[in-house]
Amino acid sequence: MRRSPLERIVNYLIAAGFTFFAAFPVLWAFNISLKFENDILRHHFTIWATPATLSNYIAIWTQSNLPALMWNSAVTTLFTVVICVFTGTLASYSLSRLQFRGRQNVLLFFLVLRMFPVVLMIIPLFIIMRQANLLDTRVGLALAYTAFLLPIFIWMMKGFFDAIPLELEEAARIDGCTRWGAMWRIVLPLVRGGLWACAVFIGIAAWNEYLFALMLTTSSGSRTWPVGLQLMVGEFQLPWGALTAGGILSILPVLALFAIVQRSMVRGLAQGAVKG
């Protein structure tokens, strides 16, 4: 049905309102990051940064360990995504295609894991990491992230595998493919968009994670950027300019990732929304 011009205008206004509501905190933080510290704290409030300055960005990049913290976050996130994609893809495919005893219980177990607060996993993980000599390491932190992100990945990817008709694999196996060959040559190319979407979701969650990084890291060699920014806040010091500049810099890798995989991610989400 064709909509009237008034209905389209209302829809555009509603969409613009939601977009502004979501983007306003980021824009406001960017505006503050361009101000001098005295302009931020003075009583006479100003909306725009006049004059604007990049001193906060230069200071936090050259006079702090933010580059090392962001590198630690990038390495930890990469490890987490690789582990989740490899193990989660195999697990979700098995749960989608294979019929075995206890299959529903496994799915229910993954769902129950997400019902408990993440903070309950801190003490058991801390003990396990300490006994395995993985405490305060990037690999140990990536394994801790995997503990609560892998169930989400499996549930999401199972939906994408369920949307692929089983007849395609059966036809491939009749032509001589093994189950692994049918999965690799037929199924995975069809769910590539969904795989990108799930990987990006896991990557963003690992990149922004704070609680596990705070409890399981103690040195700058493995500490991530959210913890590093939090430690900049002292009892008598609150550097708003540096904190907002660090926050904006930490968003840039996520924006770059979205720009690279935007089409594949949107296509995967659209495919997962309609079951074939």
C-alpha positions, -999 to +999 in steps of 0.1 A: +000+000+000+013+035-009+016+058+020+005+094+020+032+122+021+021+130+057+026+094+069+061+094+053+070+127+069+058+114+103+079+082+099+110+102+089+105+125+119+102+095+143+133+078+128+152+111+130+141+115+167+154+080+176+186+086+157+193+118+175+184+102+209+210+075+202+237+097+188+234+126+212+256+112+240+284+105+215+281+139+199+281+156+233+312+137+244+329+147+212+320+183+219+334+182+254+366+165+241+373+196+220+371+220+250+398+232+273+396+219+308+388+254+322+360+258+297+345+224+308+345+233+345+336+270+345+303+282+358+292+299+325+281+269+305+287+270+267+273+244+243+299+246+215+336+243+220+349+278+213+377+278+207+381+242+198+413+223+207+428+189+200+450+191+232+430+164+250+435+139+221+472+147+219+476+145+257+459+112+262+476+096+232+511+107+240+511+112+278+491+081+288+492+044+280+460+045+260+477+031+228+489+000+248+455-004+264+437-003+230+462-028+216+455-051+245+418-047+239+423-054+201+443-086+208+419-099+234+389-092+212+406-109+183+412-140+204+377-140+217+361-137+182+384-165+168+375-189+196+338-181+194+336-183+156+355-216+154+339-235+183+305-217+181+300-224+144+307-261+148+285-263+179+256-244+164+257-265+132+256-297+152+227-284+173+209-274+141+214-304+120+222-334+142+196-353+162+211-367+194+200-374+230+201-344+252+201-319+224+173-298+239+190-299+273+222-285+258+203-256+243+185-251+276+218-251+294+232-224+272+200-203+278+202-208+316+238-196+316+226-162+303+199-160+331+225-156+358+244-123+364+278-122+349+293-111+383+286-146+397+312-160+373+340-138+386+352-158+416+351-192+399+369-178+368+394-160+390+403-193+408+405-213+376+427-186+359+450-185+389+455-222+390+460-224+352+485-195+353+463-175+330+455-147+354+465-112+341+470-125+305+453-117+272+446-153+265+430-158+299+409-127+295+398-139+261+388-173+275+368-155+303+350-135+276+343-167+257+326-182+288+297-158+286+297-148+249+299-183+233+263-192+244+250-161+227+269-169+195+257-205+194+220-194+198+223-167+171+241-189+146+217-218+152+189-196+139+209-189+107+216-226+102+180-234+108+170-210+080+190-230+054+169-258+038+182-293+047+176-305+011+206-285-001+229-305+021+212-338+011+216-330-025+253-322-020+258-355-001+241-374-029+266-359-053+295-372-032+302-346-005+308-356+030+289-339+058+320-317+064+322-309+027+285-300+025+289-277+055+320-260+041+309-257+005+271-253+007+260-241+042+288-217+053+286-196+021+249-192+026+252-181+063+283-159+057+263-127+063+250-141+096+284-152+106+297-117+100+268-103+121+275-127+150+312-121+149+307-083+150+283-086+179+308-107+198+336-084+189+318-053+202+308-070+234+344-081+241+359-047+231+336-028+255+337-054+284+348-039+317+340-061+347+361-091+338+389-069+326+389-051+359+390-083+381+412-105+360+440-081+350+464-063+373+491-049+350+493-026+319+505-056+299+470-071+296+447-043+309+421-031+284+410+004+276+378+006+297+397-002+328+425+022+319+400+051+315+384+042+348+417+043+366+423+078+353+396+090+377+412+099+410+398+110+444+405+146+437+408+145+399+382+140+371+398+149+338+366+152+317+385+163+286+409+134+286+382+109+294+359+120+266+388+121+242+397+085+251+361+075+247+359+089+213+392+073+202+379+039+215+348+042+193+368+047+161+378+010+157+342+000+161+331+025+135+358+013+111+347-023+116+311-014+109+321+005+077+339-026+065+313-052+072+282-032+070+267-048+039+275-083+050+261-077+085+229-061+073+224-089+048+230-116+074+206-100+098+179-098+071+185-134+062+182-145+099+149-126+103+131-148+078+133-185+082+135-203+048 
